């Protein structure tokens, strides 16, 4: 008898299979997470519900595009027709193995994280009793650690020597402040405090010019700048057109 009081029947060829299934059903009933096959949806249907949800709608456009690509390029073609109640630990591991053969470890981990979000959303809607990725602590294959290459001083000098005008000043500001590309795009003169010798970072900008918040809350920061950079920024400000 399910949560709503409806009688359910399922037949098996062997008694031990029936007993094992009954034990699992009882466990899920006690936990209040039992969902029957006729009460759920396919993973394709659940993933489309997730993409249409407010949780995704409030994300930045680039993040929404990324999640949509994960779902429609990787998740739906491989697991889409499956009912949520039939997605087992073995099915997820087989999905990961298949995914890892064609994609990098980093992409595999990102797609698994998106699948976990879809199952979490389906769980919230009562379409599945458990999130197998969380319950079984399933993880993507470990990424190989790679050393981050940092340019040497001599390389940076050669880069600056090959630049001129605004391009050179932009590179020099990036080198001396460590600001991200989006933060440099969004930088306004109101945030450049020449007398105080600091730059305030308060926003970022996409390549299209659309302003957005910084990547993280810690991105809001004040960066001290050298007197030499101040001396180069002062004449540039005078050359700039009127405006922020």
N, C-alpha and C positions, 0 to 999 in steps of 0.2 A: 504494500500500500504506500503510494507516494505522499508527498507533503500535502497535497490537496485532498487526500483521502481516496484517490482513484486506485482501483485494483490494477496491477500490472502483471503480465505473464511473459515469460521468455523460456524457450525450450533449448535443451542442449543434448548432444549425443552421449555425453558421459556425466555421471553424477558428480564427480569431483570438479568438473568445470562449472556445473550448476551451483555447487556449494561455494566455490571460490567467488563466483559472480555475486551470489546472495550476500556473502560476507562483505564484499566491497560496497554493495548497495546499502546494506545496514550501516556501514561505517559512514558513508556519505549522508545518510538520513540523520544519524546522530549529530553529525557536524553541520547539518542544515544546508548542505551544498549539492544535494541530488538534483540533477537536471536530466530528464529523459530525452531520447533522440527526437521525439516529435515536438519537443518544446524548445529546441535549439535552432541554430542556423548554420550554414556553411561558413567556412573561414572567409571566402570571398564576400559574402553578405555582411559578415561581422566587420571586415576590414573597411568596407565602404561606409558602414555606419560610423566607424571610428574617424575616417577622413572627413565626414560631414559634421562631426561633433564640435561643440564649442571649444573643447580642449585643444583641438588642432587649429580651429579658426582663429584663436588668439595668438598663435605662434607667428614668428616672423616668416615672410614669404619664402625665403630661401630654405628654411627648415621644413615648411609645408611641402615644398617641391621635393625635398630629399625624402621625406616619409612616403610621399606618393610614389616616387620611383622605387623605393624599397618594396612597397606593397605590390605594385603592378608589374614590375620587372622580375621580381624574385619570389615573393611569397605566394601570390595568387597562381602563377603558372605551375608551381610545385605542390602546394597544399590547398589551393583554393576550393576544390570540390568537396573536401572532407568536412564532415560535421564536427563542430567544436568538441562534442562529447567523445569523439573517436580519436582525437589527437593525443597520442601517448608519448611517453618518453622516448621509445624506440623510433617513432615517426619523426620527432624533432631532431634526434641524432642523425637519422638518415638524411633529413633535410640539410643539416649542417655539413655533412660529408659531401653531399652533392654541391652545395654552395661553395665550399672551400676549394673544390677542384677547378672552379672557373673564376674565382675572385680572390682578392688579397685577404689576409687575416683581418685587416682593419675593416674592410667592407663587410666581411662575414659577421664580425662582431656588431656592426651597426645595424645590419638587417635583423639579426637575432634580437637586438634591443627593441626594434620596431615591432617585431612579432610579439614580444612580451607586452608591449603597450596595447596592442590590439586585443590580446587575451585578457589583459587587466580591464579594458573597457567593456569587453563582452561579459566578464565576471560581474562588473558593476550593473550591467543591464539584466542580470539573471539568466544569461544564455548559456553559461557554463559554470560548473561548480567550483573548479579550481584552475589555477594558472600553472600548468605542468612545468613551465620553465622556472618559475619561482619555487614550487613545491619540491622539485627534484634538483634545484640549484644547477641547472644546465648552463654551461658556459661555452663560449666560442673557443676555437683553438687559440692557443697563446700566440701573441704577436712576437716576432723576432725583434729584440731590442736593437735599435740603431742609434749610433752616435749622431748628435746634431752637429752639422758642420758650421762653424763660425768663421767668417772671412778674417784673414790676418790683416794687421794694420797696413802693411804694404799694399795689399789688394784694395783696401778701402781708399788709400791715397791715389792709386792708379784710377780707380773708378771716378773719384772726384776730379782728377786731372783731365779726364776725358769728357767732363760735363761742363756746361756753362749756363749762365742766366738762371732762370727760375728752377730749371731742372737740377742744377748743382746745389742751389740753396735748399731745395726740397730733400735731396739726398743727404745733405749735411745735417739738416734738422732731424731726419730719420735716424741717422747714425748716432747723433749725440743725445737723442732723447729716448730711443727705443720704442717710439710710437708705432702702432699698427697702421696699415695702409688706410683702413676705413677712418681711423682717428685723424690721420693727416688730411684726408679729403674733407672732413667736417670742421677742420680748425678755422675759427674766425678770429679776427683781430681783437675782439673783445676778450678773448681767452689768452691772448699773448700779452703778458704784463712785463713790458721791457724794463720799466723802472725797478720792478721787484725781481727781475731776472728769473721769471718762471713762466711756464705754459700750463694752463688749466685744461685737463681733458674731461669733457662732459658728455660727448656724443660721438657717434660714428656715422659713416655714410656709405651706402652701396655705390657701385660703379655708376649706376644710373643717376646718382645725386640725391637719392631719397635718404633723408636723415633717419637715424634710429638710435637706440640706446647703445652704450658700450657693451662689449661681449659679456662682461661680468660686472657685478656691483663694485668689485675692487678696481674696475677700469676707471672709475671716477677718482682722479688723482691730480696732484700738482707736481710738475716736474721742474726742478731747478735747471737753469740753462747757463752756459758760460758767457763771460763778457765778450768773447770773440764772436759767439753766435748772435748776441744782442747787437754787436756792431754791424753785422751783416744784415740783420733783419730791419734795422732802423731805415736805411736808405731804400730797402725794398718796399717798405710800407708807403713811403712817399711816392714811389713809382706806381703803386697799385691804383686801379680805378676806384672811384668813390663807392662805398658799400661795405658790408660786413666782411 
